[in-house]
Amino acid sequence: MASSNDIKNGSVLKIDGQLWTITDFQHVKPGKGGAFVRTKMKNVLSGKVVDKTYNAGAKVEFEIVDRRDMQYLYNDGANYIFMDPDTFDQIPVSPEIMGDAKDFLLENEKAQIGSNNGNPIFIELPMSVVLEVTYTEPGLQGDRSSGGTKPATLETGREIQVPLFLNVGTKVKVDTRSGDYISRVND
């Protein structure tokens, strides 16, 4: 057991049998009363975000999470298979843990896998990825400057909104957190 004074961003706590990652914390020492720690934490499995306050010095249970850069190899039909590029160990990651990450990950791309006691518990992608547009309606002449958008399907199967001037075969940068179009990428 550790103290709430040891809480930092990225710490993983075990609360009621569930793992929570600290996304934001603040040590507060008011003029009156005792000091406390205000935290914002995200459930590792569900993604639910909650605020929780601890008295200074309160006992909390930290969990050790091993974060490793892994390379995505393939989907075997049931799981997504990742390989550690240093040891060549392969691990399966379930679709539940993959979540929306599967919509932004191509074979041989890198991602960070967080494991607890040898079991994958979350996946973190880079902030943005470059993907190719495989289907979209043709852009109309004269739509170059308007702020309109149209649906486009990416090579992973994910559908996003893109500017009207983009066509099939265009590479685009996509935000992996929101799934939003960021920019066109010139080769």
Phi, psi and omega in degrees: 000142179237179183260155177296343177291343181271359182293133178222163174299135180092349177296149177243124180252150174254115181233120181052040177080001179246152180263135181230132177262134177282119178261336179203142178215158179210123174276124183241130176234091182289164179296324178246145176084180183275160177289156177210168180241121178261127183233155168239124182228154184241130177293128185297322184272313186270337182085359180296136181250131179225158173258138179216141181244135178242143171291148178300133179085000179295148181280130176229155181254112177274146175245147178269124178241123179270115179258123181227141174284125182233161179250128178284127181260300184193170174254123182271011181103326179247322183226166174259128186260127178242152180233138173281119184293343179273316185257348183065015174291139178249138178229143175272142176237127184288156178301328179297319180285324179297317180056224181286349181301331180298336180281352184235003187249124175258160177303142179074005176280157180263148175210161178257126180253129175261128181236145175232121183056037177083358180254128178297134180238340175200164177230137177239125178264165171300161182301328179215156178226158177254123181228156181264141176281122181259339176207135170195155176294149179297145177288148180269145178298136180093355180267017186290327187252349181286160183268017182288161178228166177216158178286146176218141177261131180269169183296343177271353182100350180289138177255131179227170175265131180231162177299155184298334185280352181282147180233173177301139179094349179285138175268136182232150174266129185236136176286121184284342180281319184252340184080015182272149174294134176254305182197168173275146180246125177267132181286000000 
